[in-house]
Amino acid sequence: MRLGALLLCGCLAAACLAQSPKPATVRGTLLQRPGKPPAIETAGHGIVSLDGDDPTKGVLNDQRLAGFELEAKGRFIAPDQFLVDPIHTKAMFIHKDGHVKVITYWCDVCSIRTYTPGPCWCCQKETLLDLRDPDQDQ
Ligand SMILES: [Zn+2]
């Protein structure tokens, strides 16, 4: 009787975890493939598709970042699908030459910094990719 209750309890806990996956991190090479969502190739050579909000997808589809080593925080929605946390949580980093870099975009005309690629909202000039040290970025 008690064992049955425990098992039931364990099953419920497992079902609960499946519905709200634990926070996770993926790290590997950023892949951009025609007609497919952006993905990370992990050290074990697994391919994990990445999804997120529009600014996040803007970063993931930025061709200047293809081939970089990317780390993203979020959660797995399937074994090979990862949902990146919203852009304002700064859930993405680049690993470059042994350093962690924050992905930012910079308009050198207006001195305006944004976190997704595209034209500057002020002067419409295309912003420049600017990988920064985390301690430079608040
Ligand atoms: Zn500007």
Boltz pocket constraint, residues with backbone or C-beta under 6 A from the ligand:
constraints:
  - pocket:
      binder: B
      contacts: [[A, 107], [A, 108], [A, 109], [A, 110], [A, 111], [A, 112], [A, 120], [A, 121], [A, 122], [A, 123], [A, 124], [A, 125]]
      max_distance: 6.0
